[in-house]
Structures are given as C-alpha cells and as structure tokens.
Amino acid sequence: MDCTITCNGPKGEWTTLTRVRVLTLLEIGVSEAEASCQTGVPRPTVNLWSKTRRSSSAQPYLLRTSTRKC
C-alpha cells in the first residue's frame, strides 16, 4: 500500500466532498487506513468520522426503542 499524503489546507478544514468520499469508501468496505491513503485525510480523522457514522446510523433504532411503551 503506497500512501502519499496530500494536504487539504489548515487543520480542521476538510470539505464536505472529502468527508463524503471517505465515508463512501468505508461504506463499501475499504479499510480506514486505505481510505486515509486514498483521500489524504489523516487516519485519526478517518477513525473519528467512522465512529460518528456508526453512532449516527444506530441512533434512529435507539430513539425507536426508547419511546416504545411496554
């Protein structure tokens, strides 16, 4: 895996397009490390976005079960 990191501006300024690309790669099964290499986004940032994606996808289920009456 040849990984050439490219800068995307100052820290914290990732475009929505870049974030969508990373999340799409993760969704199709690409590893976080490979998504980082392909997009130039640091691995810790990819990991954070991945965790955010997982918690967001679980949230609707949690909301449904918390409002359910027994």
CHARMM-style PDB file with segment names, atoms N, HN, CA, C and O in Angstrom:
ATOM      1  N   MET     1       0.853  -1.171   0.000  1.00  0.00      PROA
ATOM      2  CA  MET     1       0.000   0.000   0.000  1.00  0.00      PROA
ATOM      3  C   MET     1       0.891   1.223   0.000  1.00  0.00      PROA
ATOM      4  O   MET     1       1.536   1.540   1.000  1.00  0.00      PROA
ATOM      5  N   ASP     2       0.921   1.903  -1.124  1.00  0.00      PROA
ATOM      6  HN  ASP     2       0.397   1.646  -1.936  1.00  0.00      PROA
ATOM      7  CA  ASP     2       1.710   3.118  -1.246  1.00  0.00      PROA
ATOM      8  C   ASP     2       0.824   4.299  -0.886  1.00  0.00      PROA
ATOM      9  O   ASP     2      -0.193   4.543  -1.535  1.00  0.00      PROA
ATOM     10  N   CYS     3       1.210   5.028   0.145  1.00  0.00      PROA
ATOM     11  HN  CYS     3       2.036   4.830   0.672  1.00  0.00      PROA
ATOM     12  CA  CYS     3       0.368   6.095   0.658  1.00  0.00      PROA
ATOM     13  C   CYS     3       1.090   7.427   0.584  1.00  0.00      PROA
ATOM     14  O   CYS     3       2.080   7.648   1.281  1.00  0.00      PROA
ATOM     15  N   THR     4       0.592   8.306  -0.259  1.00  0.00      PROA
ATOM     16  HN  THR     4      -0.212   8.126  -0.825  1.00  0.00      PROA
ATOM     17  CA  THR     4       1.155   9.647  -0.362  1.00  0.00      PROA
ATOM     18  C   THR     4       0.138  10.617   0.211  1.00  0.00      PROA
ATOM     19  O   THR     4      -0.947  10.795  -0.342  1.00  0.00      PROA
ATOM     20  N   ILE     5       0.496  11.244   1.322  1.00  0.00      PROA
ATOM     21  HN  ILE     5       1.377  11.099   1.772  1.00  0.00      PROA
ATOM     22  CA  ILE     5      -0.417  12.171   1.982  1.00  0.00      PROA
ATOM     23  C   ILE     5      -0.339  13.539   1.313  1.00  0.00      PROA
ATOM     24  O   ILE     5       0.747  14.075   1.090  1.00  0.00      PROA
ATOM     25  N   THR     6      -1.492  14.085   1.002  1.00  0.00      PROA
ATOM     26  HN  THR     6      -2.374  13.649   1.183  1.00  0.00      PROA
ATOM     27  CA  THR     6      -1.555  15.431   0.459  1.00  0.00      PROA
ATOM     28  C   THR     6      -2.307  16.313   1.439  1.00  0.00      PROA
ATOM     29  O   THR     6      -3.250  15.863   2.090  1.00  0.00      PROA
ATOM     30  N   CYS     7      -1.898  17.546   1.545  1.00  0.00      PROA
ATOM     31  HN  CYS     7      -1.132  17.912   1.016  1.00  0.00      PROA
ATOM     32  CA  CYS     7      -2.544  18.470   2.476  1.00  0.00      PROA
ATOM     33  C   CYS     7      -3.820  19.015   1.858  1.00  0.00      PROA
ATOM     34  O   CYS     7      -3.915  19.202   0.644  1.00  0.00      PROA
ATOM     35  N   ASN     8      -4.786  19.262   2.706  1.00  0.00      PROA
ATOM     36  HN  ASN     8      -4.709  19.110   3.692  1.00  0.00      PROA
ATOM     37  CA  ASN     8      -6.055  19.817   2.262  1.00  0.00      PROA
ATOM     38  C   ASN     8      -6.315  21.134   2.976  1.00  0.00      PROA
ATOM     39  O   ASN     8      -7.452  21.427   3.344  1.00  0.00      PROA
ATOM     40  N   GLY     9      -5.293  21.912   3.170  1.00  0.00      PROA
ATOM     41  HN  GLY     9      -4.369  21.674   2.871  1.00  0.00      PROA
ATOM     42  CA  GLY     9      -5.453  23.183   3.849  1.00  0.00      PROA
ATOM     43  C   GLY     9      -5.164  23.059   5.335  1.00  0.00      PROA
ATOM     44  O   GLY     9      -4.713  22.014   5.803  1.00  0.00      PROA
ATOM     45  N   PRO    10      -5.425  24.126   6.070  1.00  0.00      PROA
ATOM     46  CA  PRO    10      -5.157  24.134   7.512  1.00  0.00      PROA
ATOM     47  C   PRO    10      -5.972  23.082   8.256  1.00  0.00      PROA
ATOM     48  O   PRO    10      -7.001  22.610   7.771  1.00  0.00      PROA
ATOM     49  N   LYS    11      -5.499  22.735   9.421  1.00  0.00      PROA
ATOM     50  HN  LYS    11      -4.663  23.119   9.814  1.00  0.00      PROA
ATOM     51  CA  LYS    11      -6.151  21.721  10.246  1.00  0.00      PROA
ATOM     52  C   LYS    11      -7.634  22.047  10.445  1.00  0.00      PROA
ATOM     53  O   LYS    11      -8.004  23.183  10.742  1.00  0.00      PROA
ATOM     54  N   GLY    12      -8.464  21.024  10.273  1.00  0.00      PROA
ATOM     55  HN  GLY    12      -8.163  20.101  10.031  1.00  0.00      PROA
ATOM     56  CA  GLY    12      -9.887  21.188  10.508  1.00  0.00      PROA
ATOM     57  C   GLY    12     -10.691  21.713   9.338  1.00  0.00      PROA
ATOM     58  O   GLY    12     -11.881  21.989   9.489  1.00  0.00      PROA
ATOM     59  N   GLU    13     -10.082  21.856   8.186  1.00  0.00      PROA
ATOM     60  HN  GLU    13      -9.115  21.632   8.063  1.00  0.00      PROA
ATOM     61  CA  GLU    13     -10.807  22.406   7.043  1.00  0.00      PROA
ATOM     62  C   GLU    13     -11.000  21.376   5.937  1.00  0.00      PROA
ATOM     63  O   GLU    13     -10.588  21.603   4.799  1.00  0.00      PROA
ATOM     64  N   TRP    14     -11.615  20.261   6.258  1.00  0.00      PROA
ATOM     65  HN  TRP    14     -11.950  20.077   7.182  1.00  0.00      PROA
ATOM     66  CA  TRP    14     -11.909  19.248   5.254  1.00  0.00      PROA
ATOM     67  C   TRP    14     -13.230  19.587   4.608  1.00  0.00      PROA
ATOM     68  O   TRP    14     -14.190  19.946   5.291  1.00  0.00      PROA
ATOM     69  N   THR    15     -13.285  19.474   3.295  1.00  0.00      PROA
ATOM     70  HN  THR    15     -12.506  19.182   2.740  1.00  0.00      PROA
ATOM     71  CA  THR    15     -14.510  19.792   2.565  1.00  0.00      PROA
ATOM     72  C   THR    15     -15.541  18.685   2.772  1.00  0.00      PROA
ATOM     73  O   THR    15     -15.200  17.555   3.122  1.00  0.00      PROA
ATOM     74  N   THR    16     -16.784  19.026   2.553  1.00  0.00      PROA
ATOM     75  HN  THR    16     -17.061  19.944   2.269  1.00  0.00      PROA
ATOM     76  CA  THR    16     -17.864  18.045   2.643  1.00  0.00      PROA
ATOM     77  C   THR    16     -17.644  16.943   1.617  1.00  0.00      PROA
ATOM     78  O   THR    16     -17.906  15.773   1.896  1.00  0.00      PROA
ATOM     79  N   LEU    17     -17.171  17.306   0.446  1.00  0.00      PROA
ATOM     80  HN  LEU    17     -16.958  18.256   0.219  1.00  0.00      PROA
ATOM     81  CA  LEU    17     -16.911  16.324  -0.606  1.00  0.00      PROA
ATOM     82  C   LEU    17     -15.876  15.301  -0.149  1.00  0.00      PROA
ATOM     83  O   LEU    17     -16.030  14.107  -0.405  1.00  0.00      PROA
ATOM     84  N   THR    18     -14.819  15.760   0.529  1.00  0.00      PROA
ATOM     85  HN  THR    18     -14.694  16.730   0.738  1.00  0.00      PROA
ATOM     86  CA  THR    18     -13.787  14.851   1.030  1.00  0.00      PROA
ATOM     87  C   THR    18     -14.370  13.921   2.077  1.00  0.00      PROA
ATOM     88  O   THR    18     -14.101  12.720   2.062  1.00  0.00      PROA
ATOM     89  N   ARG    19     -15.168  14.467   2.989  1.00  0.00      PROA
ATOM     90  HN  ARG    19     -15.387  15.443   3.001  1.00  0.00      PROA
ATOM     91  CA  ARG    19     -15.784  13.642   4.037  1.00  0.00      PROA
ATOM     92  C   ARG    19     -16.720  12.598   3.432  1.00  0.00      PROA
ATOM     93  O   ARG    19     -16.720  11.442   3.854  1.00  0.00      PROA
ATOM     94  N   VAL    20     -17.514  13.005   2.447  1.00  0.00      PROA
ATOM     95  HN  VAL    20     -17.513  13.944   2.104  1.00  0.00      PROA
ATOM     96  CA  VAL    20     -18.418  12.065   1.780  1.00  0.00      PROA
ATOM     97  C   VAL    20     -17.626  10.970   1.082  1.00  0.00      PROA
ATOM     98  O   VAL    20     -18.017   9.803   1.104  1.00  0.00      PROA
ATOM     99  N   ARG    21     -16.519  11.343   0.466  1.00  0.00      PROA
ATOM    100  HN  ARG    21     -16.200  12.291   0.448  1.00  0.00      PROA
ATOM    101  CA  ARG    21     -15.685  10.339  -0.220  1.00  0.00      PROA
ATOM    102  C   ARG    21     -15.144   9.322   0.779  1.00  0.00      PROA
ATOM    103  O   ARG    21     -15.177   8.118   0.523  1.00  0.00      PROA
ATOM    104  N   VAL    22     -14.642   9.807   1.923  1.00  0.00      PROA
ATOM    105  HN  VAL    22     -14.615  10.785   2.131  1.00  0.00      PROA
ATOM    106  CA  VAL    22     -14.116   8.903   2.963  1.00  0.00      PROA
ATOM    107  C   VAL    22     -15.229   7.975   3.445  1.00  0.00      PROA
ATOM    108  O   VAL    22     -15.032   6.762   3.515  1.00  0.00      PROA
ATOM    109  N   LEU    23     -16.384   8.525   3.774  1.00  0.00      PROA
ATOM    110  HN  LEU    23     -16.544   9.511   3.717  1.00  0.00      PROA
ATOM    111  CA  LEU    23     -17.479   7.710   4.295  1.00  0.00      PROA
ATOM    112  C   LEU    23     -17.996   6.718   3.259  1.00  0.00      PROA
ATOM    113  O   LEU    23     -18.411   5.614   3.613  1.00  0.00      PROA
ATOM    114  N   THR    24     -17.976   7.100   1.989  1.00  0.00      PROA
ATOM    115  HN  THR    24     -17.639   7.996   1.702  1.00  0.00      PROA
ATOM    116  CA  THR    24     -18.381   6.185   0.927  1.00  0.00      PROA
ATOM    117  C   THR    24     -17.398   5.025   0.818  1.00  0.00      PROA
ATOM    118  O   THR    24     -17.809   3.872   0.680  1.00  0.00      PROA
ATOM    119  N   LEU    25     -16.113   5.322   0.879  1.00  0.00      PROA
ATOM    120  HN  LEU    25     -15.779   6.258   0.991  1.00  0.00      PROA
ATOM    121  CA  LEU    25     -15.106   4.259   0.841  1.00  0.00      PROA
ATOM    122  C   LEU    25     -15.297   3.292   2.012  1.00  0.00      PROA
ATOM    123  O   LEU    25     -15.225   2.076   1.833  1.00  0.00      PROA
ATOM    124  N   LEU    26     -15.538   3.828   3.196  1.00  0.00      PROA
ATOM    125  HN  LEU    26     -15.597   4.816   3.341  1.00  0.00      PROA
ATOM    126  CA  LEU    26     -15.757   2.974   4.364  1.00  0.00      PROA
ATOM    127  C   LEU    26     -17.017   2.134   4.187  1.00  0.00      PROA
ATOM    128  O   LEU    26     -17.043   0.962   4.565  1.00  0.00      PROA
ATOM    129  N   GLU    27     -18.049   2.724   3.619  1.00  0.00      PROA
ATOM    130  HN  GLU    27     -18.028   3.676   3.311  1.00  0.00      PROA
ATOM    131  CA  GLU    27     -19.324   2.032   3.417  1.00  0.00      PROA
ATOM    132  C   GLU    27     -19.182   0.841   2.473  1.00  0.00      PROA
ATOM    133  O   GLU    27     -19.859  -0.172   2.648  1.00  0.00      PROA
ATOM    134  N   ILE    28     -18.308   0.953   1.476  1.00  0.00      PROA
ATOM    135  HN  ILE    28     -17.757   1.776   1.333  1.00  0.00      PROA
ATOM    136  CA  ILE    28     -18.141  -0.154   0.523  1.00  0.00      PROA
ATOM    137  C   ILE    28     -17.119  -1.178   0.997  1.00  0.00      PROA
ATOM    138  O   ILE    28     -16.826  -2.145   0.294  1.00  0.00      PROA
ATOM    139  N   GLY    29     -16.574  -0.959   2.199  1.00  0.00      PROA
ATOM    140  HN  GLY    29     -16.812  -0.174   2.770  1.00  0.00      PROA
ATOM    141  CA  GLY    29     -15.712  -1.971   2.784  1.00  0.00      PROA
ATOM    142  C   GLY    29     -14.221  -1.697   2.746  1.00  0.00      PROA
ATOM    143  O   GLY    29     -13.426  -2.559   3.119  1.00  0.00      PROA
ATOM    144  N   VAL    30     -13.828  -0.510   2.303  1.00  0.00      PROA
ATOM    145  HN  VAL    30     -14.474   0.191   2.000  1.00  0.00      PROA
ATOM    146  CA  VAL    30     -12.407  -0.147   2.290  1.00  0.00      PROA
ATOM    147  C   VAL    30     -11.983   0.107   3.739  1.00  0.00      PROA
ATOM    148  O   VAL    30     -12.741   0.692   4.513  1.00  0.00      PROA
ATOM    149  N   SER    31     -10.791  -0.325   4.103  1.00  0.00      PROA
ATOM    150  HN  SER    31     -10.176  -0.800   3.474  1.00  0.00      PROA
ATOM    151  CA  SER    31     -10.310  -0.119   5.466  1.00  0.00      PROA
ATOM    152  C   SER    31     -10.077   1.362   5.742  1.00  0.00      PROA
ATOM    153  O   SER    31      -9.909   2.160   4.820  1.00  0.00      PROA
ATOM    154  N   GLU    32     -10.068   1.713   7.015  1.00  0.00      PROA
ATOM    155  HN  GLU    32     -10.204   1.064   7.764  1.00  0.00      PROA
ATOM    156  CA  GLU    32      -9.810   3.100   7.398  1.00  0.00      PROA
ATOM    157  C   GLU    32      -8.434   3.548   6.918  1.00  0.00      PROA
ATOM    158  O   GLU    32      -8.270   4.686   6.478  1.00  0.00      PROA
ATOM    159  N   ALA    33      -7.447   2.661   6.998  1.00  0.00      PROA
ATOM    160  HN  ALA    33      -7.580   1.736   7.355  1.00  0.00      PROA
ATOM    161  CA  ALA    33      -6.093   3.007   6.560  1.00  0.00      PROA
ATOM    162  C   ALA    33      -6.058   3.287   5.061  1.00  0.00      PROA
ATOM    163  O   ALA    33      -5.417   4.241   4.620  1.00  0.00      PROA
ATOM    164  N   GLU    34      -6.743   2.461   4.282  1.00  0.00      PROA
ATOM    165  HN  GLU    34      -7.264   1.686   4.641  1.00  0.00      PROA
ATOM    166  CA  GLU    34      -6.762   2.655   2.837  1.00  0.00      PROA
ATOM    167  C   GLU    34      -7.548   3.911   2.460  1.00  0.00      PROA
ATOM    168  O   GLU    34      -7.154   4.642   1.551  1.00  0.00      PROA
ATOM    169  N   ALA    35      -8.655   4.162   3.153  1.00  0.00      PROA
ATOM    170  HN  ALA    35      -8.976   3.568   3.891  1.00  0.00      PROA
ATOM    171  CA  ALA    35      -9.426   5.385   2.897  1.00  0.00      PROA
ATOM    172  C   ALA    35      -8.575   6.612   3.192  1.00  0.00      PROA
ATOM    173  O   ALA    35      -8.650   7.614   2.481  1.00  0.00      PROA
ATOM    174  N   SER    36      -7.770   6.528   4.237  1.00  0.00      PROA
ATOM    175  HN  SER    36      -7.709   5.714   4.814  1.00  0.00      PROA
ATOM    176  CA  SER    36      -6.862   7.616   4.578  1.00  0.00      PROA
ATOM    177  C   SER    36      -5.852   7.840   3.464  1.00  0.00      PROA
ATOM    178  O   SER    36      -5.602   8.978   3.067  1.00  0.00      PROA
ATOM    179  N   CYS    37      -5.281   6.774   2.967  1.00  0.00      PROA
ATOM    180  HN  CYS    37      -5.485   5.849   3.289  1.00  0.00      PROA
ATOM    181  CA  CYS    37      -4.291   6.889   1.894  1.00  0.00      PROA
ATOM    182  C   CYS    37      -4.894   7.444   0.608  1.00  0.00      PROA
ATOM    183  O   CYS    37      -4.286   8.279  -0.061  1.00  0.00      PROA
ATOM    184  N   GLN    38      -6.085   6.980   0.268  1.00  0.00      PROA
ATOM    185  HN  GLN    38      -6.580   6.301   0.811  1.00  0.00      PROA
ATOM    186  CA  GLN    38      -6.708   7.412  -0.991  1.00  0.00      PROA
ATOM    187  C   GLN    38      -7.160   8.864  -0.963  1.00  0.00      PROA
ATOM    188  O   GLN    38      -7.201   9.525  -2.001  1.00  0.00      PROA
ATOM    189  N   THR    39      -7.495   9.359   0.214  1.00  0.00      PROA
ATOM    190  HN  THR    39      -7.461   8.823   1.057  1.00  0.00      PROA
ATOM    191  CA  THR    39      -8.049  10.713   0.298  1.00  0.00      PROA
ATOM    192  C   THR    39      -7.088  11.745   0.875  1.00  0.00      PROA
ATOM    193  O   THR    39      -7.291  12.947   0.701  1.00  0.00      PROA
ATOM    194  N   GLY    40      -6.041  11.286   1.561  1.00  0.00      PROA
ATOM    195  HN  GLY    40      -5.876  10.309   1.702  1.00  0.00      PROA
ATOM    196  CA  GLY    40      -5.113  12.213   2.189  1.00  0.00      PROA
ATOM    197  C   GLY    40      -5.566  12.710   3.549  1.00  0.00      PROA
ATOM    198  O   GLY    40      -4.912  13.564   4.147  1.00  0.00      PROA
ATOM    199  N   VAL    41      -6.680  12.183   4.044  1.00  0.00      PROA
ATOM    200  HN  VAL    41      -7.211  11.489   3.558  1.00  0.00      PROA
ATOM    201  CA  VAL    41      -7.182  12.554   5.365  1.00  0.00      PROA
ATOM    202  C   VAL    41      -6.429  11.712   6.401  1.00  0.00      PROA
ATOM    203  O   VAL    41      -6.320  10.498   6.229  1.00  0.00      PROA
ATOM    204  N   PRO    42      -5.912  12.319   7.465  1.00  0.00      PROA
ATOM    205  CA  PRO    42      -5.178  11.553   8.473  1.00  0.00      PROA
ATOM    206  C   PRO    42      -6.023  10.417   9.060  1.00  0.00      PROA
ATOM    207  O   PRO    42      -7.238  10.544   9.212  1.00  0.00      PROA
ATOM    208  N   ARG    43      -5.359   9.310   9.383  1.00  0.00      PROA
ATOM    209  HN  ARG    43      -4.372   9.207   9.260  1.00  0.00      PROA
ATOM    210  CA  ARG    43      -6.073   8.144   9.904  1.00  0.00      PROA
ATOM    211  C   ARG    43      -6.897   8.451  11.154  1.00  0.00      PROA
ATOM    212  O   ARG    43      -8.021   7.958  11.254  1.00  0.00      PROA
ATOM    213  N   PRO    44      -6.401   9.240  12.114  1.00  0.00      PROA
ATOM    214  CA  PRO    44      -7.247   9.536  13.276  1.00  0.00      PROA
ATOM    215  C   PRO    44      -8.546  10.258  12.901  1.00  0.00      PROA
ATOM    216  O   PRO    44      -9.581  10.045  13.532  1.00  0.00      PROA
ATOM    217  N   THR    45      -8.489  11.106  11.878  1.00  0.00      PROA
ATOM    218  HN  THR    45      -7.648  11.279  11.365  1.00  0.00      PROA
ATOM    219  CA  THR    45      -9.685  11.805  11.421  1.00  0.00      PROA
ATOM    220  C   THR    45     -10.651  10.831  10.761  1.00  0.00      PROA
ATOM    221  O   THR    45     -11.857  10.897  10.995  1.00  0.00      PROA
ATOM    222  N   VAL    46     -10.126   9.926   9.934  1.00  0.00      PROA
ATOM    223  HN  VAL    46      -9.146   9.872   9.743  1.00  0.00      PROA
ATOM    224  CA  VAL    46     -10.965   8.899   9.305  1.00  0.00      PROA
ATOM    225  C   VAL    46     -11.621   8.046  10.382  1.00  0.00      PROA
ATOM    226  O   VAL    46     -12.802   7.716  10.278  1.00  0.00      PROA
ATOM    227  N   ASN    47     -10.866   7.689  11.413  1.00  0.00      PROA
ATOM    228  HN  ASN    47      -9.906   7.957  11.497  1.00  0.00      PROA
ATOM    229  CA  ASN    47     -11.404   6.896  12.514  1.00  0.00      PROA
ATOM    230  C   ASN    47     -12.535   7.638  13.217  1.00  0.00      PROA
ATOM    231  O   ASN    47     -13.569   7.042  13.520  1.00  0.00      PROA
ATOM    232  N   LEU    48     -12.353   8.913  13.475  1.00  0.00      PROA
ATOM    233  HN  LEU    48     -11.513   9.397  13.228  1.00  0.00      PROA
ATOM    234  CA  LEU    48     -13.380   9.728  14.125  1.00  0.00      PROA
ATOM    235  C   LEU    48     -14.639   9.798  13.264  1.00  0.00      PROA
ATOM    236  O   LEU    48     -15.747   9.622  13.772  1.00  0.00      PROA
ATOM    237  N   TRP    49     -14.480  10.053  11.970  1.00  0.00      PROA
ATOM    238  HN  TRP    49     -13.580  10.195  11.557  1.00  0.00      PROA
ATOM    239  CA  TRP    49     -15.632  10.114  11.080  1.00  0.00      PROA
ATOM    240  C   TRP    49     -16.341   8.770  11.019  1.00  0.00      PROA
ATOM    241  O   TRP    49     -17.568   8.713  10.940  1.00  0.00      PROA
ATOM    242  N   SER    50     -15.570   7.687  11.056  1.00  0.00      PROA
ATOM    243  HN  SER    50     -14.573   7.732  11.120  1.00  0.00      PROA
ATOM    244  CA  SER    50     -16.156   6.353  11.029  1.00  0.00      PROA
ATOM    245  C   SER    50     -16.994   6.110  12.281  1.00  0.00      PROA
ATOM    246  O   SER    50     -18.098   5.572  12.192  1.00  0.00      PROA
ATOM    247  N   LYS    51     -16.484   6.499  13.435  1.00  0.00      PROA
ATOM    248  HN  LYS    51     -15.588   6.936  13.508  1.00  0.00      PROA
ATOM    249  CA  LYS    51     -17.235   6.343  14.688  1.00  0.00      PROA
ATOM    250  C   LYS    51     -18.501   7.190  14.664  1.00  0.00      PROA
ATOM    251  O   LYS    51     -19.556   6.747  15.120  1.00  0.00      PROA
ATOM    252  N   THR    52     -18.402   8.389  14.142  1.00  0.00      PROA
ATOM    253  HN  THR    52     -17.545   8.749  13.773  1.00  0.00      PROA
ATOM    254  CA  THR    52     -19.556   9.282  14.048  1.00  0.00      PROA
ATOM    255  C   THR    52     -20.614   8.665  13.139  1.00  0.00      PROA
ATOM    256  O   THR    52     -21.809   8.726  13.427  1.00  0.00      PROA
ATOM    257  N   ARG    53     -20.161   8.075  12.047  1.00  0.00      PROA
ATOM    258  HN  ARG    53     -19.190   8.026  11.814  1.00  0.00      PROA
ATOM    259  CA  ARG    53     -21.083   7.425  11.105  1.00  0.00      PROA
ATOM    260  C   ARG    53     -21.796   6.267  11.770  1.00  0.00      PROA
ATOM    261  O   ARG    53     -23.007   6.110  11.614  1.00  0.00      PROA
ATOM    262  N   ARG    54     -21.055   5.449  12.516  1.00  0.00      PROA
ATOM    263  HN  ARG    54     -20.072   5.576  12.643  1.00  0.00      PROA
ATOM    264  CA  ARG    54     -21.660   4.292  13.177  1.00  0.00      PROA
ATOM    265  C   ARG    54     -22.657   4.726  14.241  1.00  0.00      PROA
ATOM    266  O   ARG    54     -23.732   4.135  14.348  1.00  0.00      PROA
ATOM    267  N   SER    55     -22.330   5.735  15.024  1.00  0.00      PROA
ATOM    268  HN  SER    55     -21.457   6.215  14.937  1.00  0.00      PROA
ATOM    269  CA  SER    55     -23.243   6.172  16.082  1.00  0.00      PROA
ATOM    270  C   SER    55     -24.474   6.841  15.488  1.00  0.00      PROA
ATOM    271  O   SER    55     -25.561   6.731  16.056  1.00  0.00      PROA
ATOM    272  N   SER    56     -24.333   7.530  14.362  1.00  0.00      PROA
ATOM    273  HN  SER    56     -23.450   7.619  13.901  1.00  0.00      PROA
ATOM    274  CA  SER    56     -25.475   8.165  13.714  1.00  0.00      PROA
ATOM    275  C   SER    56     -26.418   7.122  13.128  1.00  0.00      PROA
ATOM    276  O   SER    56     -27.635   7.297  13.169  1.00  0.00      PROA
ATOM    277  N   SER    57     -25.870   6.042  12.583  1.00  0.00      PROA
ATOM    278  HN  SER    57     -24.880   5.900  12.549  1.00  0.00      PROA
ATOM    279  CA  SER    57     -26.725   5.019  11.992  1.00  0.00      PROA
ATOM    280  C   SER    57     -27.455   4.229  13.067  1.00  0.00      PROA
ATOM    281  O   SER    57     -28.523   3.679  12.799  1.00  0.00      PROA
ATOM    282  N   ALA    58     -26.914   4.159  14.266  1.00  0.00      PROA
ATOM    283  HN  ALA    58     -26.047   4.605  14.484  1.00  0.00      PROA
ATOM    284  CA  ALA    58     -27.562   3.434  15.354  1.00  0.00      PROA
ATOM    285  C   ALA    58     -28.601   4.285  16.063  1.00  0.00      PROA
ATOM    286  O   ALA    58     -29.494   3.745  16.716  1.00  0.00      PROA
ATOM    287  N   GLN    59     -28.504   5.591  15.950  1.00  0.00      PROA
ATOM    288  HN  GLN    59     -27.778   6.029  15.419  1.00  0.00      PROA
ATOM    289  CA  GLN    59     -29.373   6.488  16.698  1.00  0.00      PROA
ATOM    290  C   GLN    59     -30.861   6.302  16.398  1.00  0.00      PROA
ATOM    291  O   GLN    59     -31.642   6.263  17.349  1.00  0.00      PROA
ATOM    292  N   PRO    60     -31.307   6.185  15.149  1.00  0.00      PROA
ATOM    293  CA  PRO    60     -32.743   6.016  14.932  1.00  0.00      PROA
ATOM    294  C   PRO    60     -33.306   4.793  15.644  1.00  0.00      PROA
ATOM    295  O   PRO    60     -34.423   4.843  16.159  1.00  0.00      PROA
ATOM    296  N   TYR    61     -32.554   3.697  15.682  1.00  0.00      PROA
ATOM    297  HN  TYR    61     -31.646   3.657  15.263  1.00  0.00      PROA
ATOM    298  CA  TYR    61     -33.005   2.498  16.384  1.00  0.00      PROA
ATOM    299  C   TYR    61     -33.143   2.779  17.869  1.00  0.00      PROA
ATOM    300  O   TYR    61     -34.128   2.371  18.486  1.00  0.00      PROA
ATOM    301  N   LEU    62     -32.179   3.464  18.448  1.00  0.00      PROA
ATOM    302  HN  LEU    62     -31.379   3.795  17.948  1.00  0.00      PROA
ATOM    303  CA  LEU    62     -32.240   3.781  19.868  1.00  0.00      PROA
ATOM    304  C   LEU    62     -33.421   4.682  20.183  1.00  0.00      PROA
ATOM    305  O   LEU    62     -34.056   4.529  21.226  1.00  0.00      PROA
ATOM    306  N   LEU    63     -33.720   5.614  19.297  1.00  0.00      PROA
ATOM    307  HN  LEU    63     -33.204   5.737  18.449  1.00  0.00      PROA
ATOM    308  CA  LEU    63     -34.857   6.501  19.513  1.00  0.00      PROA
ATOM    309  C   LEU    63     -36.170   5.731  19.451  1.00  0.00      PROA
ATOM    310  O   LEU    63     -37.089   5.995  20.227  1.00  0.00      PROA
ATOM    311  N   ARG    64     -36.256   4.787  18.535  1.00  0.00      PROA
ATOM    312  HN  ARG    64     -35.510   4.573  17.905  1.00  0.00      PROA
ATOM    313  CA  ARG    64     -37.485   3.997  18.435  1.00  0.00      PROA
ATOM    314  C   ARG    64     -37.706   3.159  19.682  1.00  0.00      PROA
ATOM    315  O   ARG    64     -38.828   3.078  20.182  1.00  0.00      PROA
ATOM    316  N   THR    65     -36.644   2.531  20.195  1.00  0.00      PROA
ATOM    317  HN  THR    65     -35.733   2.597  19.789  1.00  0.00      PROA
ATOM    318  CA  THR    65     -36.818   1.659  21.355  1.00  0.00      PROA
ATOM    319  C   THR    65     -37.038   2.459  22.627  1.00  0.00      PROA
ATOM    320  O   THR    65     -37.687   1.966  23.550  1.00  0.00      PROA
ATOM    321  N   SER    66     -36.513   3.687  22.707  1.00  0.00      PROA
ATOM    322  HN  SER    66     -35.986   4.087  21.958  1.00  0.00      PROA
ATOM    323  CA  SER    66     -36.676   4.465  23.931  1.00  0.00      PROA
ATOM    324  C   SER    66     -38.079   5.044  24.050  1.00  0.00      PROA
ATOM    325  O   SER    66     -38.516   5.358  25.157  1.00  0.00      PROA
ATOM    326  N   THR    67     -38.797   5.194  22.941  1.00  0.00      PROA
ATOM    327  HN  THR    67     -38.442   4.939  22.041  1.00  0.00      PROA
ATOM    328  CA  THR    67     -40.147   5.758  23.003  1.00  0.00      PROA
ATOM    329  C   THR    67     -41.212   4.657  23.039  1.00  0.00      PROA
ATOM    330  O   THR    67     -42.404   4.954  23.108  1.00  0.00      PROA
ATOM    331  N   ARG    68     -40.806   3.435  22.994  1.00  0.00      PROA
ATOM    332  HN  ARG    68     -39.837   3.193  22.937  1.00  0.00      PROA
ATOM    333  CA  ARG    68     -41.715   2.296  22.982  1.00  0.00      PROA
ATOM    334  C   ARG    68     -42.323   2.075  24.361  1.00  0.00      PROA
ATOM    335  O   ARG    68     -41.620   2.108  25.371  1.00  0.00      PROA
ATOM    336  N   LYS    69     -43.632   1.850  24.396  1.00  0.00      PROA
ATOM    337  HN  LYS    69     -44.203   1.823  23.575  1.00  0.00      PROA
ATOM    338  CA  LYS    69     -44.306   1.600  25.669  1.00  0.00      PROA
ATOM    339  C   LYS    69     -44.467   0.101  25.872  1.00  0.00      PROA
ATOM    340  O   LYS    69     -44.830  -0.624  24.946  1.00  0.00      PROA
ATOM    341  N   CYS    70     -44.195  -0.356  27.087  1.00  0.00      PROA
ATOM    342  HN  CYS    70     -43.900   0.233  27.839  1.00  0.00      PROA
ATOM    343  CA  CYS    70     -44.317  -1.800  27.401  1.00  0.00      PROA
ATOM    344  C   CYS    70     -45.673  -2.122  27.979  1.00  0.00      PROA
ATOM    345  OT1 CYS    70     -45.949  -3.278  28.299  1.00  0.00      PROA
TER     346      CYS     70
END
